[in-house]
Amino acid sequence: MPPDGHLTTRNLPEPMSLRRMVGPGVVAVGIGMAAGEIILWPYLTAIGGLGLLWLAFATLAVQFVINMEIERYTLATGQTAVAGFSRWWKGWGIVICLAGAFQYVWPGWATSGSTVFTYLVGGGDPVWITVAVLAAIGVLLSVSKVIYKTVERVEIVKVGLTLFFLAVVVVFVISLATWGEGARESVTGFGQIPEGITFTLLLSAIGAAGAGGVHNLVLSNWIRDKRYGMGAHVPRLISPITGQEEAAGSDRYTFPQDDENLARWRVWWKRANIEHFFAFLLVCFLTITIMSLLAYETLFGRDDLKSDPSFLRIEGDVLASEVGGWLKLLFFAVAAVSLWAAAMGLLDVIGRVASDFVRRNYLAGSARWTEARLYLAVVWGEIVLGSLILLAGFTQPLGLLIVSTCAASVVTLLYSVLLVRLNRKDLPAAIRIGGWRLGGLLAAIGFYGFFAVAMVVTQLQKL
């Protein structure tokens, strides 16, 4: 059994205010609000119309259920969900770490941001810009004393800029007719898939809506560093360069199931749900909706759209002609910053998951390989591999994003199944999953399973 197999009993800390709890949902949406909201869903809308908005909404709904079950386990134990899976079998942690590495080693987000940046400044080589951006991200994460705080601040700025842009396009661009068409298609098009949309693209778009894949699992690490629930008993991830504290994370906690602790639990659980609903679900919903309506308003019906980010350049030109050059520049600037911020967050994601798992299961007694040092080794390893992929000639952003987001959908299916057991068997009866939450998680398994199987069958039919 891994060294954290024992339980330590401590009281559940007093709940912090809802205002102080805001953060993990913003980080999740900040990282997720990129490939799907800026590229994949608008591209699907541009070529297929608004008939797929129902699928985006359904994806966000099942993701909310999944995400809160990830948070439930860490709120109750201070341990990450991946560590929980690994207590049964280390292979689950290995599979998830490898899936995360595969999902995020393809630098599609950073490359897309660099490509849009060349539209903004009128030229440049996206490959070398991306390599420089990845290196800059690595330096920033390396020198951050409390890494979570740095990531949180960057993503809050990004979300703020994006919401400002969405407000601008609602006022200046999207017509009432487009709003009406979106509302109609969301109802009459429910359950239908527009002609020309492949299951591979669908699985990719599902994986990119909101969060996706290993990205969701790192909510455990973020709420722990934010001091949610029993996570307050676990040290935070601190840079080995500028900080001194080490996030050992080798213990699993429980709290007495008495009236006082259960009353605190109910407050923690209620506020965690509120934070995630407004900071993650609502912001994702607004972003996908408005960016898709914008793509429909400016691009739908054109026959010159290609399956790469060049459609964003066309969209920017349309905005310039209909509103003004200032909106085109704002669009490109927000898109580039948004995609680069997502790339930073995704490097943080795989760094956290891999370092937490490896430290706990294989290097718990090592004085040299602390979790913080493992984290930076993984982050810089991903940066080097991603740069080599680009320099080797794999430079198509949309292709890289499709590979990443399809992998995200498949790994989400896997850990959704594991979450059912984790939160049914490994938590006390009073706080374990049940009722509509259990039904929602089973529905999520069916949702991701259907599209994954459909994609495989479709690909086999092509052989």
DAFENKA-V805653 format. One line per field, one symbol per residue. ss: DSSP state (~ for helix, > for strand, _ for the rest). psi: psi as a letter, one per 20 degrees, with the letter a starting at -180 (. if undefined). burial: b if it has 16 or more other ideal C-beta (glycine too) atoms within 10 Angstrom, else e. A space follows every 50 residues. Layout:
BEGIN
ss->???
psi->???
burial->???
END
This chain:
BEGIN
ss->______>>>________~~~~__~~~~~~~~~__~~~~~~~~~~~~~~__ __~~~~~~~~~~~~~~~~~~~~~~~~~___~~~~~~~~_~~~~~~~~~~~ ~~~~~__~~~~~~~~~~~~~~____~~~~~~~~~~~~~~~~~~__>~~~~ ~~~~~~~~~~~~~~~~~~~~~~___~~~~~~~~~~~~~__________~~ ~~~~~~~~_____~~~~_~~~~~~~___~~~~~____>____________ _>>>____~~~~~~~~~~~~~~~~~~~~~~~~~~~~~~~~~~~~~~~~~_ _________~~~~~~~~~~~~~__~~~~~~~~~~~~~~~~~~~~~~~~~~ ~~~~~~~~~~~~________~~~~~~~~~~~~~~~~~~~~~_____~~~~ ~~~~~~~~~~~~~~~~~~~~~~~~~___~~~___~~~~~~~~~~~~~~~~ ~~~~~~~~~~~__
psi->qqikhqppprqpqpprqhghipfhhggghgghmegghhfgghghhhhiaj ijhhhgggghghhggghhhghgghhhiiqqhghghihgphhghggggggg gghiholhggggghghhhhgijrrohghggggggghgggghhjpgogghg gggghggggggghgghhghggigprhhggggggghhghjpiqpqpioqhg hghghghipcaqchgghihggghghikpciiiipqroqpigirhqpngkj qprrqplrgghhggghgggghgggghgghfgggggggggghghghghhhp iqjkpqlrjhhhggghhghghhgqhhhggggggggggghghggghhhhgh gggghggggghhkhjphgmrhghgghggghghggggghgghiinjoghgh hggghghggghgggihghhgggighjqqhhjrqachgghhhhhgghghgg hgghgggghhhi.
burial->ebebeeeeeeebbebbeeeebbbbbbbbbbbbbbbbbbbbbbbbbbbbbb bbbbbbbbbbbbbbbbbbbbbbbbbbbbbbbbbbbbbbeeebbeebbebb bbbbbbbbbbbbbbbbbbbbeeeeebbebbbebbeebbeebbebebbbeb bbebbbebbebbbebbebbeeebbeeebeebbeebbeebeeebeeebebb bbbbbbbbbbbbbbbbbbbbbbbbbbbbbbbbbbebbbbeeebeebbebb bbbbbeeeeebeebbeebbebbbebbeebbbebbbbbbbbbbbbbbbbbb eeeebeebbebbbbbbebbeeebeeebbbbbbbbbbbbbbbbbbbbbbbb bbbbbbbbbbbebeeeeebbbbbbbbebbbebbeebbebbeeebbbbbeb bbbbbbbbbbbbbbbbebbbebbeebbeeebbbeeeebebbebbbebbee bbebbeeeeeeee
END
